[in-house]
Amino acid sequence: MKTSRRSATAAVATLVAAMALLVVFSLLDLSWAGGSSLSLKEVWDAIWGHGTWAADIIVNGQNMPRIATGICVGAGLAVTGGVMQAVFRNPLATPYILGLSSGASLGAAVAILLSVTLLQPLLAFIFCFGTMLLVYTISRSGGSVVRTETLVLAGVAVSSLISAMVSFLTYIAPSEKMGSIVFWSLGSLSGTGWEDIALMAPVVAAGVVLMVTQSRNLNAMMLGDAHAMDLGVDVRRTRLLLLAVSSLVVAACVCFVGTIGFVGLVIPHIIRLLLGPDNRIILPLSAAGGAAFVIMCDYIAHFVAPYYGVLPIGVVTSLIGAPFFIYLLCARKREVGW
């Protein structure tokens, strides 16, 4: 009973901390005004409709859509990362490492090059899902066994191949389309408006809710397929459902903001280290943590180098996530035999 109460207290404390970080960095990010910043009082007044005309344009018209996009993308990518780590029973399995983000970017690049932007979300999903199937197929060493080293290597190899294809499309693209394709490879929250959020948010929200409802099945699958089937879980159906939903969420995020890496690696792993392996806790808290992490990185992207303009948010998340990924590899090198 004491252990259960301590776990609940730790989960609530983690949630409060994540929400506090989200609120603080959202207010700071909303204050950005192109090289300068508004005061927090001006931001607060603008949010509630009591600010000046200029502050209202900056906060509600310019910055608020970016914040809403960041919250949506951060929550979606973090929960997707947690699900993939549970499905593959591998803390290194994330949408970015396994090439799903690159696959969705390739679909978006093809849509831009062919001038069929209305099909951009569909092509992003098709390429993302196809990438996931390819990596999963390559990494299977027999039956349904997926080894850590082959999964990571397959993801890196496929991601590198897809990145080369995106680079080739960028090279042959007309000048007016080249900038749009480069956008996907760097990642940015600044190119979205409320109409884009209206398309992305329902897909991400529905996908996150559906993945969270599968938390019990994920807990069983982490014990192994045989144990999960003994507990009444349809492993094959559940795995296919979760991978399809994961691909849909990643595609919905990437096709609007480009490639933002390592969110699905860093956040679920930190939550798991703090609170244990229960996905009923990890997935909901990953949504809050992922949203806070992306908004924090967006704030850093705007204020870390004002003389050089706004850094792409994908650069910031990679600068934070890549060292964390190296740490995980070093910590697990005995297990994978490296």
C-alpha positions as CSV (number, residue, x, y, z in Angstrom):
1,M,0.0,0.0,0.0
2,K,2.8,2.4,0.9
3,T,4.6,1.6,-2.4
4,S,1.4,2.3,-4.3
5,R,0.9,5.6,-2.6
6,R,4.5,6.6,-3.2
7,S,4.1,5.8,-6.9
8,A,1.0,7.8,-7.1
9,T,2.6,10.7,-5.3
10,A,5.6,10.6,-7.6
11,A,3.4,10.4,-10.7
12,V,1.4,13.5,-9.6
13,A,4.6,15.4,-8.7
14,T,6.0,14.6,-12.2
15,L,2.8,15.7,-13.9
16,V,2.8,19.0,-11.9
17,A,6.4,19.6,-12.8
18,A,5.8,19.0,-16.5
19,M,2.7,21.2,-16.6
20,A,4.6,23.9,-14.7
21,L,7.4,23.8,-17.2
22,L,4.9,23.9,-20.1
23,V,3.1,27.0,-18.7
24,V,6.4,28.8,-17.9
25,F,8.0,28.2,-21.3
26,S,4.7,28.9,-23.1
27,L,4.5,32.3,-21.6
28,L,8.2,33.0,-22.3
29,D,7.8,31.8,-25.9
30,L,4.7,33.9,-26.4
31,S,6.7,37.0,-25.5
32,W,9.0,36.6,-28.5
33,A,8.6,39.7,-30.8
34,G,11.2,39.2,-33.5
35,G,14.5,40.0,-31.8
36,S,13.0,41.5,-28.7
37,S,10.4,40.3,-26.1
38,L,7.2,41.5,-24.5
39,S,6.9,41.6,-20.7
40,L,5.0,38.8,-19.1
41,K,2.3,41.3,-18.1
42,E,1.8,42.3,-21.7
43,V,1.6,38.7,-22.7
44,W,-0.9,37.9,-20.0
45,D,-3.1,40.9,-20.9
46,A,-3.0,40.0,-24.6
47,I,-4.1,36.4,-23.8
48,W,-7.2,37.7,-21.9
49,G,-8.0,40.3,-24.6
50,H,-6.9,43.3,-22.6
51,G,-3.6,44.0,-24.3
52,T,-2.6,46.6,-26.9
53,W,-3.2,46.1,-30.6
54,A,0.4,45.3,-31.3
55,A,0.7,42.8,-28.4
56,D,-2.5,41.1,-29.5
57,I,-1.1,40.5,-33.0
58,I,2.3,39.2,-31.6
59,V,0.8,37.0,-29.0
60,N,-2.4,35.7,-30.4
61,G,-1.9,36.1,-34.1
62,Q,1.8,35.2,-34.5
63,N,3.0,33.1,-31.5
64,M,-0.1,31.3,-30.2
65,P,-0.5,29.1,-33.3
66,R,3.2,28.1,-32.9
67,I,2.7,27.2,-29.3
68,A,-0.5,25.2,-30.0
69,T,1.4,23.3,-32.8
70,G,4.3,22.6,-30.4
71,I,2.1,21.2,-27.7
72,C,0.3,18.9,-30.2
73,V,3.5,17.7,-31.9
74,G,5.4,17.2,-28.6
75,A,2.6,15.2,-27.1
76,G,2.1,13.1,-30.2
77,L,5.8,12.3,-30.8
78,A,6.5,11.5,-27.1
79,V,3.6,9.1,-26.7
80,T,4.5,7.5,-30.0
81,G,8.0,7.0,-28.8
82,G,6.8,5.4,-25.6
83,V,4.5,3.0,-27.5
84,M,7.2,1.9,-29.9
85,Q,9.6,1.3,-27.0
86,A,7.0,-1.0,-25.4
87,V,6.0,-2.7,-28.6
88,F,9.6,-3.6,-29.5
89,R,10.6,-4.0,-25.9
90,N,13.5,-1.7,-26.7
91,P,14.3,1.8,-25.1
92,L,16.1,2.8,-28.3
93,A,13.0,2.4,-30.6
94,T,11.6,5.8,-31.5
95,P,10.0,7.3,-34.6
96,Y,13.2,9.3,-35.4
97,I,15.8,6.5,-34.8
98,L,13.7,4.0,-36.8
99,G,13.3,6.4,-39.7
100,L,9.6,7.0,-39.5
101,S,10.1,10.8,-39.4
102,S,12.3,10.6,-42.4
103,G,9.8,8.5,-44.2
104,A,7.0,11.0,-43.6
105,S,9.3,13.8,-44.7
106,L,10.0,11.9,-48.0
107,G,6.2,11.7,-48.6
108,A,5.8,15.4,-47.9
109,A,8.8,16.2,-50.2
110,V,7.2,14.1,-53.0
111,A,3.9,15.9,-52.6
112,I,5.7,19.3,-52.7
113,L,7.7,18.3,-55.8
114,L,4.6,17.1,-57.6
115,S,2.5,20.1,-56.5
116,V,-0.1,17.9,-54.9
117,T,-0.2,19.6,-51.5
118,L,-3.7,18.3,-50.8
119,L,-2.3,14.8,-50.8
120,Q,0.6,15.7,-48.6
121,P,-0.8,14.2,-45.3
122,L,-1.8,11.0,-47.2
123,L,1.6,10.6,-48.8
124,A,3.4,11.3,-45.5
125,F,1.4,8.5,-43.8
126,I,1.9,6.0,-46.7
127,F,5.7,6.6,-46.7
128,C,5.9,6.6,-42.9
129,F,4.0,3.3,-42.6
130,G,6.0,1.8,-45.4
131,T,9.2,2.8,-43.6
132,M,8.1,1.2,-40.4
133,L,7.2,-2.1,-42.1
134,L,10.6,-2.1,-43.9
135,V,12.6,-1.5,-40.7
136,Y,10.6,-4.1,-38.8
137,T,11.0,-6.7,-41.6
138,I,14.7,-6.2,-41.8
139,S,15.2,-6.4,-38.0
140,R,13.4,-9.6,-37.5
141,S,15.9,-12.4,-36.9
142,G,13.4,-15.2,-37.0
143,G,9.8,-15.6,-36.1
144,S,8.7,-12.5,-34.3
145,V,12.1,-11.9,-32.6
146,V,13.4,-8.4,-33.0
147,R,16.9,-7.9,-31.7
148,T,18.1,-4.5,-30.4
149,E,21.2,-4.2,-32.5
150,T,19.5,-5.1,-35.8
151,L,16.5,-2.8,-35.0
152,V,18.7,0.2,-34.4
153,L,21.0,-0.6,-37.4
154,A,18.1,-1.2,-39.7
155,G,16.5,2.1,-38.6
156,V,19.8,4.1,-39.1
157,A,20.4,2.5,-42.5
158,V,16.9,3.1,-43.8
159,S,16.8,6.6,-42.4
160,S,20.1,7.4,-44.1
161,L,18.8,6.0,-47.4
162,I,15.6,8.1,-47.1
163,S,17.6,11.2,-46.1
164,A,19.7,10.7,-49.3
165,M,16.5,10.5,-51.4
166,V,15.1,13.7,-49.8
167,S,18.5,15.4,-50.5
168,F,18.2,14.3,-54.1
169,L,14.7,15.7,-54.4
170,T,15.9,18.9,-52.9
171,Y,18.7,19.0,-55.5
172,I,16.5,18.5,-58.5
173,A,13.6,20.7,-57.2
174,P,12.9,24.0,-58.8
175,S,14.1,27.0,-56.8
176,E,10.6,28.0,-55.7
177,K,10.1,24.5,-54.2
178,M,13.5,23.9,-52.8
179,G,13.0,26.0,-49.7
180,S,9.8,24.1,-48.8
181,I,11.6,20.8,-49.0
182,V,14.5,22.0,-46.9
183,F,12.0,23.1,-44.3
184,W,11.0,19.4,-43.7
185,S,14.6,18.4,-43.1
186,L,15.2,21.0,-40.5
187,G,11.8,21.2,-38.7
188,S,10.0,24.4,-37.6
189,L,6.8,25.3,-35.8
190,S,6.5,28.7,-37.5
191,G,5.0,27.6,-40.8
192,T,1.6,26.5,-39.4
193,G,-1.6,28.3,-38.9
194,W,-4.9,27.6,-37.2
195,E,-6.2,25.8,-40.3
196,D,-3.3,23.4,-40.2
197,I,-3.8,22.8,-36.5
198,A,-7.5,22.1,-37.1
199,L,-6.4,19.2,-39.4
200,M,-3.5,18.0,-37.3
201,A,-4.8,18.2,-33.7
202,P,-7.8,15.8,-34.1
203,V,-5.6,13.1,-35.6
204,V,-2.9,13.5,-33.0
205,A,-5.4,13.7,-30.1
206,A,-7.4,10.6,-31.3
207,G,-4.2,8.7,-31.9
208,V,-2.8,9.6,-28.4
209,V,-6.1,8.6,-26.7
210,L,-6.2,5.3,-28.6
211,M,-2.6,4.5,-27.7
212,V,-3.2,5.3,-24.1
213,T,-6.2,2.9,-24.0
214,Q,-3.8,0.1,-25.0
215,S,-1.6,0.6,-22.0
216,R,-2.6,-2.6,-20.2
217,N,-2.0,-4.6,-23.4
218,L,1.4,-2.9,-23.8
219,N,2.3,-3.9,-20.2
220,A,1.5,-7.5,-21.1
221,M,3.4,-7.4,-24.3
222,M,6.5,-6.2,-22.5
223,L,6.6,-9.5,-20.8
224,G,6.9,-11.3,-24.1
225,D,4.4,-12.4,-26.8
226,A,3.8,-15.8,-25.1
227,H,3.0,-14.3,-21.7
228,A,0.8,-11.7,-23.4
229,M,-1.2,-14.3,-25.2
230,D,-1.6,-16.2,-22.0
231,L,-3.1,-13.1,-20.5
232,G,-5.6,-12.9,-23.4
233,V,-3.9,-10.2,-25.5
234,D,-4.2,-10.6,-29.3
235,V,-0.6,-9.7,-29.8
236,R,-0.5,-9.6,-33.6
237,R,-3.6,-7.4,-33.9
238,T,-2.5,-5.1,-31.1
239,R,0.9,-4.7,-32.5
240,L,-0.4,-3.9,-36.0
241,L,-2.9,-1.5,-34.6
242,L,-0.4,0.4,-32.5
243,L,2.2,0.6,-35.3
244,A,-0.5,1.9,-37.7
245,V,-1.7,4.5,-35.3
246,S,1.9,5.5,-34.4
247,S,2.6,6.0,-38.1
248,L,-0.5,8.1,-38.5
249,V,0.4,10.3,-35.6
250,V,4.0,10.8,-36.8
251,A,2.8,11.5,-40.3
252,A,0.3,14.1,-39.0
253,C,3.1,15.8,-37.1
254,V,5.8,15.7,-39.7
255,C,3.8,16.7,-42.7
256,F,3.1,20.1,-41.1
257,V,6.3,20.8,-39.1
258,G,9.0,18.7,-40.7
259,T,11.4,16.4,-38.9
260,I,11.8,17.0,-35.2
261,G,14.0,14.3,-33.7
262,F,14.6,12.6,-30.3
263,V,11.4,13.8,-28.6
264,G,10.1,10.2,-28.6
265,L,13.4,9.0,-27.2
266,V,14.2,11.4,-24.4
267,I,10.8,12.0,-22.8
268,P,9.4,8.4,-22.3
269,H,12.8,7.2,-21.2
270,I,13.1,9.9,-18.5
271,I,9.5,9.1,-17.3
272,R,10.4,5.4,-17.2
273,L,13.5,6.1,-15.2
274,L,11.5,8.2,-12.7
275,L,8.4,6.2,-12.3
276,G,9.0,2.6,-13.6
277,P,7.7,0.6,-16.5
278,D,3.9,0.9,-16.2
279,N,2.6,2.3,-19.5
280,R,-0.6,3.4,-17.8
281,I,1.6,6.1,-16.2
282,I,4.3,6.5,-18.8
283,L,2.1,7.3,-21.8
284,P,-0.1,10.1,-20.3
285,L,2.9,11.7,-18.6
286,S,4.9,11.5,-21.8
287,A,2.2,13.6,-23.5
288,A,2.7,16.4,-20.9
289,G,6.5,16.0,-20.9
290,G,6.7,16.0,-24.6
291,A,4.7,19.1,-25.0
292,A,6.8,20.9,-22.4
293,F,10.1,19.7,-24.0
294,V,9.1,20.9,-27.5
295,I,8.0,24.3,-26.2
296,M,11.2,24.6,-24.2
297,C,13.3,23.8,-27.3
298,D,11.2,26.3,-29.4
299,Y,12.0,29.0,-26.8
300,I,15.7,28.1,-27.0
301,A,15.5,28.2,-30.8
302,H,14.2,31.8,-30.7
303,F,16.4,33.2,-28.0
304,V,19.7,31.3,-28.0
305,A,21.2,33.1,-31.0
306,P,19.3,36.3,-31.8
307,Y,22.0,37.6,-34.0
308,Y,21.7,34.6,-36.4
309,G,17.9,34.5,-36.5
310,V,15.7,31.7,-35.3
311,L,17.3,28.2,-35.2
312,P,15.3,25.3,-36.6
313,I,13.7,23.5,-33.7
314,G,15.0,20.2,-35.1
315,V,18.5,21.4,-34.5
316,V,17.8,22.1,-30.9
317,T,16.1,18.8,-30.2
318,S,18.9,16.9,-31.9
319,L,21.6,18.8,-29.8
320,I,19.8,17.7,-26.7
321,G,18.7,14.2,-27.8
322,A,21.8,13.0,-29.6
323,P,24.0,13.0,-26.5
324,F,21.2,11.2,-24.6
325,F,21.0,8.6,-27.4
326,I,24.8,8.1,-27.1
327,Y,24.4,7.6,-23.4
328,L,21.8,5.0,-23.9
329,L,23.9,3.1,-26.4
330,C,26.9,3.2,-24.0
331,A,24.7,2.0,-21.1
332,R,23.4,-0.9,-23.1
333,K,26.5,-1.9,-25.0
334,R,27.0,-5.1,-22.9
335,E,23.5,-6.2,-23.7
336,V,23.8,-5.7,-27.4
337,G,27.3,-7.1,-27.6
338,W,29.1,-4.0,-28.9
